């Protein structure tokens, strides 16, 4: 994804198993990718976006979190941590490929394929206004909110 690119025309599934066509959504929109439900960093990130949900809504910005976890796992994760951020499933990986976040990762000397923690902010015109790659969770949701307010 490069600045100025349109929201990719890919379909994901909501936590209720309904299809959601990302390319049909109007901006402003935040799409963040995270590796896995119910892990420490991913939980903290979802909690941070949830804590700022009212501020994003007031700014007119929709926030969507995407992982390859199933809709059922998203429902369980949401209920367990009382999350309000919208989580969607990309089990087949089409969104991960379109956004360029699927690739090799390393952990404890082992190489494996996984989702890069990344966030994309689309403006009112539906084009990419800003992106964050290899995200570090602390303070990230607040930084995204500030960028969204500046649109």
N, C-alpha and C positions, 0 to 999 in steps of 0.2 A: 504494500500500500504506500502510495506517494501522496504528498499534499496535493489537494485538488481532485483526487480520485473520488468517484461516486461510491456510495454505499454498495457493496457487492450484492448482486442478485442471487442470494442463496437462501435456502429455507432451513430453519431450525425448528425444534419442537419446544413448546412451552411446558411448564411443569404439569399442566393438565393434559399433555399429549396432543395439543392442537398445533397445526403448522403455523409458523410465523415467517413471512417472507421479509427478510431484512431490507431488501432493495425497495420495497414499497413503503417503508417507514419515512416519515418526514423528520427533518432535523428541527432543532438541534437534538443530537443523540450521542450518548456515550455508550460504546461497546467495549467491555473489558473481558479479556480472556484469562482464565486461571486454570491451573493443572488439575485439581481434584477437590471435590466436596469433602468437607470435614477434616482437612489437614490444617495445621496451625496457621500457616500464612494465608491460605485461602479463606479460612474462617475469619481471620482478622480483617482481611480485605472486604469480605461481604458485610461484616459488622460495621466497618467504617463507612461504606456506601449506604448502608441502612441508616446509620446515625445521621447522615446528611441528606436523606431522601427528601425531607421537607424543603430543604434549601435548593436542591436540584429541581423539584417540582415548582417552587416559586420562580425559579429562573426559566421555567418552561422546557426543561431538559429531561428527556427520558433516559434512564440508565438500564442497561441490559448486561448481565454477566453470562458468559458462555464457557462451558467445559464439555468434555465428551461423556460426562456422567449421564445416566438415564433420567428421564422425567421423574420416575419414582424416587430415585436417589435425591434429586433436587427437592422434592416435596419433604422427604425425611430430614434433609439438611436444614431446610427453611423452618420446619416446625421445631427441630431440636434447638436452634439458636434464635428463634423468633425474628427471622429476617424478613424485611419488606422489600429488599432489592429484587428485581425481576431476574430470575435465573432461567436460562434456556439450554436445551441439550443439542449437541452437535455430534451425536453418536457416530455418524458416518464420516465426519471430518471435513465436509465440504466448506464450512465456514472457516475452519482452521486453515485450510489450504488457500482459500480466497484472500484471507487476511495475512497470509504468510507467517503464521505463528506455530506451525507444526514442523518440528525438526529435531535434530540430535541434541541431546542434553547429557550432562555428566553429573554424577553424584557418587561420591566416595570412590572415584576412579573407574566407575562403570559407565559405559555409554549406552544410552537408550533413546527411543523416540518419545517425544512428549510435547506438551503445549508450553510455549514461552509465555510468561506472564506479561501481557501487553494491553494497552488501552488506546482507544481511538475515539477522537472527538470530531463529530460531523456537524457542520454549521447548518443554518436554516435552509441553505440551498442544497443540502444533502451531499456536500463534498467534504472530504477530509480536511479539517482545519488544523489539527494537531495530533501527534501520536507520541506515546511513551513506550519504549521497548525495554525489555529486561527490568521490569518494574520492581522497585523495593517498596514494600507495603507501607511502612510508617510514613504518614503525612501525604500519601499519594492521593487518596480520595479528596482531600482538601485542595491539593494542587489542581486536580481535574476540575473541581467546582469553580475555583478562581478563574481558570482558563475558559470555562463555559460561560461564566458571567461576563467575560470580556468580549464575547462574540458580538 
